[in-house]
Amino acid sequence: MANSSFRTNKLDIRNTPVSAGPDALEEYEKALKSFQTYIGDPIALIDGTLAKHPKFILGHLFRAIAYYLTSERRHLAAAQSSLFAAQKLLATANQREQLLYNAIEQLVAGQWHAACLAFDQVLQQYPRDA
């Protein structure tokens, strides 16, 4: 059962738009917390989420960037694979998810400056609630 702190009007707990339902978001938040705190295995958590919700584009984007940010060359193929999975879902993505895709695509391609500008665009259009 979904946690009541997750909104059903397609906003996450940060009040930013998402195209996923509350069950996928609740699992995503656990993976994100694991990633941010270095506790547990965020990849295993997001893999479990994606097994249940294969069309969860934000999950694929998270997985891509999590693998990329390991800075280990051996994980680049996994990051690219996740990005490819997200690309196939872009038609159902909202604007924020499309912008995130663009930023992560630039990052994985090694275009640091373009990636920073793209991430800045996401943050400017969807600032975190204070």
C-alpha positions, -999 to 999 in steps of 0.1 A, spaced: 0 0 0 13 35 -9 24 58 18 -1 86 23 27 112 21 29 106 -17 5 127 -37 -19 111 -62 -20 142 -84 13 133 -101 36 152 -78 64 137 -58 71 145 -21 92 175 -33 61 188 -51 77 183 -86 58 167 -114 62 130 -122 44 106 -145 44 77 -121 19 64 -96 24 65 -58 36 29 -55 65 34 -79 73 68 -62 74 53 -28 99 27 -39 119 53 -58 122 74 -27 137 45 -8 163 40 -36 170 77 -36 175 78 1 198 48 -1 218 66 -28 220 98 -8 230 82 25 253 55 12 232 29 31 220 -2 14 220 -9 -24 202 18 -44 207 -1 -76 191 -33 -62 162 -12 -49 156 6 -82 159 -27 -101 132 -41 -79 110 -11 -86 116 -13 -124 108 -50 -123 73 -41 -110 70 -8 -129 90 -12 -162 75 20 -177 87 42 -147 109 66 -167 122 84 -136 134 50 -123 154 44 -155 168 79 -153 178 74 -116 194 40 -125 214 56 -154 228 84 -132 235 62 -103 256 39 -124 273 68 -142 282 85 -109 301 54 -97 328 68 -120 337 32 -129 341 26 -166 327 -9 -162 293 7 -153 291 29 -183 272 2 -204 246 -2 -176 242 36 -175 237 37 -213 213 8 -212 192 26 -186 192 57 -206 181 37 -237 152 23 -217 142 58 -207 145 70 -242 119 45 -253 95 60 -228 100 97 -237 66 99 -254 49 93 -221 73 115 -201 63 148 -187 84 179 -194 105 176 -163 114 140 -171 122 149 -207 146 177 -194 162 152 -170 166 127 -198 184 154 -218 207 163 -190 216 127 -182 221 120 -219 246 148 -221 264 136 -189 267 100 -201 280 113 -235 308 131 -216 294 166 -224 299 181 -190 292 217 -198 260 209 -217 250 185 -189 254 212 -163 234 237 -184 207 211 -188 205 203 -151 204 240 -144 174 243 -167 156 215 -147 164 232 -114 153 266 -127 120 254 -140 113 230 -111 128 245 -80 124 225 -48 98 238 -25 112 257 5 
